[in-house]
Amino acid sequence: MKGFMAIYRKELADHFSSYRFLILFALIAMVSLITAYLAGMNMAKALEGRIKPTTVFLSLFTAAGAGFSLVQFVTFFGPLLGLLLGFDAINRERNEGTLSKLLSQPIYRDAVINAKFAAAATMIALMLAAIILVITGLGLVILGVVPDAEALGRILVYFVISVVYIALWLAVAILLSILLRSVATSALAALALWIFFSFFISIGANAVANSLTADAPPDDPAAIVKRARIENAISILSPMVLYTNATATIVDPSRKTTRNVIRVGVMEQLSMARYSGPLPLDQSLLVVLPNIVFLICLTVICFAVSYLVFMRQEIRSL
Amino acid sequence: MNSHVVGVRRQWALLVLVPALVLLLSLPAWAKQDRPQRMLSFAAEYPGVIVGPEDDVSMDLIVHNKGKKDETVFVWIESKPEDWKVRIKTYRYEITGVHVPGGEDRMLTFEAAHEKKVAPGDYVFRIGARSADRHFRFIRQIKVTVTADKKSRGSNGIVLTTSYPVLRGPSDARFEFSIEVESQLDDDAIFDLFAKGPDGWELNFKPAYESKYISSLRLKARQSSSVALEVKPAPGAGAGQYPITINVSSGPAKAKAELTVVLTGTYNLEVGTVDGLLSLTARRGREANLSFFVKNTGSAPNNNIEFLSFKPENWKVEFRPEKIDTLAPGELKQVEVLITPYEDALVGDYAVDLRVEGEKVSKPLSLRVTVKASAAWGWIGIAIIIFVVLGLTALFRKFGRR
């Protein structure tokens, strides 16, 4: 741990004082607050004179306020936060020659990358926590609902998944900053990867599924289910899809599966409709566990690769 | 001499030929040929009648045209005793004549009524009839003997009749007998009504179509009234035959009627779980069981009790035993139901409706099945995370501290 805390503290201080971070945080905080506020106002109007169920608190996060919900916003722009915090982590130090100076200090080399990753991850967690807490407070003020333990548990799980998801993109950005010498290239590469995995995979999965089931009639339920299965199998490569499915199920207790298309028989539907109550948290967790495991593994592996590459790289020659 | 012989021969020939000819001619229309040209008869149905002092007399007069020709017959009253009012009529008119086609009958009605009480004795009525051309003329006599005895009809003064003396139904039904009480007394009277049935049975008399209970009935002389007997069997009455006796009396006049109720027993089942819990937890693709009881709370044995289920597709619901052959009244049997959710079922609550179909009764049992995700995959997921983190730690060990 020698040197780790020093770098960690220094990195945090750098982040907090950087304009980049301030602008980014201001932007994200503003958008999320406006979204949650509008959603809250709409809900307050709709719920006037009714007993407020505790799920109302959760729908503050999922209801679309200004065209998109907070959960969706984090899904789309959370990765950008990770990328911006990590895309120049190593190569800028290298280009400015500070890396070799740093390593000439009595500091282990792994402390550098570990501390950089940990500091950025801490920033992500802090930002998310701040936003979630402010929105919780907003909910208390606008709606007057006090979240129960179950709702708080769901929010906590949502927070953990979100941190892991953004940390994954942080790890990707750090890996690119190790691999590519130019800051601009690594930024562009990170952006390209983000766009590819977030958007193109979904579109591509759709196209592949459609071409594979091209001869099936469009309203045949079996074909629809098959298409959805193919789409799912391909888009599992997209962290965004994994994250969306996981959080949607965690934050909305009435969702019973992470899949978007399921085949339900008539009797099954009738049978389920009788008790359409929310799922308990442990069941929701078990349902989304594969997604969470996959996200965590992706993040850890991505970081492990960047660690490995960084440790084996020649640095002093520069 | 010779001529005499010829004459004898002729007579012989005639004797043989004429009947043969007559026979031959009459064969196609025997009936018509049989009848004379004109033939009428006229008669009273009962030339002698005995009635009570207050009774009226009514009978048929028969006009029979036996001839081939149609006839018009005039009728009149030749003579009648004093204080009697006599009429000859058809179903519609009072008449003085009737047209009778050849070979047909006509019925006329003779009615004799007295305005006030007449003394006992014989009264003779003479009715005349003649054809239009006075060729036929009849005078017929009717003798009415009025007796002094008041109670000329009816033996005991009350007649009880019921159309349905035996009723059948389940033990918890209400039965209603309809009884016609006819008074044959000559004065208005109050009739007391009694009914006797098995112990614990509720028996009540009601006027027909009214819902009040009565124990006596006022009837005018020679009138009848309809009374209903409502029967409610005792709560525990089993299947069987139960006799009910009705006694109606007014002074010395009495009547008795026997009714029977046949109970078929009630059919009722009670279905539930011992602790009242109707929910169970199941895992996807795994069997979950719940035991419930079926109790016969009716009074008749229930045979062939089957179990049905209303469940989501691809689910399996089995019963052990699959059916109950017979369940005596009061008996309780336990049934185990095994529910296997579909392997790809979503987590959450499902409604599974069971139905116990007995004889003439069925009882529902609605279960709430909570399908839970298997925790095994949870552990596997956690194991994968631990494995990956261990890999990272190994990486740190190997490459760290450079």
HADDOCK unambig.tbl for C-alpha pairs under 7 A between the chains (distance, minus, plus):
assign (segid A and resid 108 and name CA) (segid B and resid 401 and name CA) 5.43 0.50 0.50
assign (segid A and resid 108 and name CA) (segid B and resid 402 and name CA) 5.85 0.50 0.50
assign (segid A and resid 109 and name CA) (segid B and resid 401 and name CA) 6.97 0.50 0.50
assign (segid A and resid 109 and name CA) (segid B and resid 402 and name CA) 6.06 0.50 0.50
assign (segid A and resid 110 and name CA) (segid B and resid 400 and name CA) 5.73 0.50 0.50
assign (segid A and resid 110 and name CA) (segid B and resid 401 and name CA) 6.93 0.50 0.50
assign (segid A and resid 256 and name CA) (segid B and resid 346 and name CA) 6.13 0.50 0.50
assign (segid A and resid 256 and name CA) (segid B and resid 347 and name CA) 5.97 0.50 0.50
assign (segid A and resid 256 and name CA) (segid B and resid 348 and name CA) 6.82 0.50 0.50
assign (segid A and resid 257 and name CA) (segid B and resid 346 and name CA) 6.55 0.50 0.50
assign (segid A and resid 265 and name CA) (segid B and resid 313 and name CA) 6.14 0.50 0.50
assign (segid A and resid 267 and name CA) (segid B and resid 311 and name CA) 6.54 0.50 0.50
assign (segid A and resid 267 and name CA) (segid B and resid 312 and name CA) 4.66 0.50 0.50
assign (segid A and resid 267 and name CA) (segid B and resid 313 and name CA) 6.10 0.50 0.50
assign (segid A and resid 268 and name CA) (segid B and resid 312 and name CA) 3.93 0.50 0.50
assign (segid A and resid 268 and name CA) (segid B and resid 313 and name CA) 5.93 0.50 0.50
assign (segid A and resid 271 and name CA) (segid B and resid 311 and name CA) 6.92 0.50 0.50
assign (segid A and resid 271 and name CA) (segid B and resid 312 and name CA) 6.20 0.50 0.50
assign (segid A and resid 271 and name CA) (segid B and resid 350 and name CA) 5.15 0.50 0.50
assign (segid A and resid 271 and name CA) (segid B and resid 351 and name CA) 4.59 0.50 0.50
assign (segid A and resid 271 and name CA) (segid B and resid 352 and name CA) 6.63 0.50 0.50
assign (segid A and resid 272 and name CA) (segid B and resid 349 and name CA) 6.27 0.50 0.50
assign (segid A and resid 272 and name CA) (segid B and resid 350 and name CA) 4.70 0.50 0.50
assign (segid A and resid 272 and name CA) (segid B and resid 351 and name CA) 6.34 0.50 0.50
assign (segid A and resid 274 and name CA) (segid B and resid 351 and name CA) 6.21 0.50 0.50
assign (segid A and resid 275 and name CA) (segid B and resid 349 and name CA) 5.83 0.50 0.50
assign (segid A and resid 275 and name CA) (segid B and resid 350 and name CA) 6.57 0.50 0.50
assign (segid A and resid 279 and name CA) (segid B and resid 348 and name CA) 6.11 0.50 0.50
assign (segid A and resid 283 and name CA) (segid B and resid 372 and name CA) 6.59 0.50 0.50
assign (segid A and resid 283 and name CA) (segid B and resid 373 and name CA) 6.33 0.50 0.50
assign (segid A and resid 286 and name CA) (segid B and resid 373 and name CA) 6.31 0.50 0.50
assign (segid A and resid 286 and name CA) (segid B and resid 378 and name CA) 6.01 0.50 0.50
assign (segid A and resid 287 and name CA) (segid B and resid 373 and name CA) 6.85 0.50 0.50
assign (segid A and resid 289 and name CA) (segid B and resid 378 and name CA) 6.60 0.50 0.50
assign (segid A and resid 289 and name CA) (segid B and resid 381 and name CA) 6.82 0.50 0.50
assign (segid A and resid 290 and name CA) (segid B and resid 381 and name CA) 6.57 0.50 0.50
assign (segid A and resid 293 and name CA) (segid B and resid 381 and name CA) 5.90 0.50 0.50
assign (segid A and resid 293 and name CA) (segid B and resid 385 and name CA) 6.36 0.50 0.50
assign (segid A and resid 297 and name CA) (segid B and resid 385 and name CA) 6.42 0.50 0.50
assign (segid A and resid 297 and name CA) (segid B and resid 388 and name CA) 6.47 0.50 0.50
assign (segid A and resid 304 and name CA) (segid B and resid 392 and name CA) 6.07 0.50 0.50
assign (segid A and resid 311 and name CA) (segid B and resid 399 and name CA) 6.61 0.50 0.50
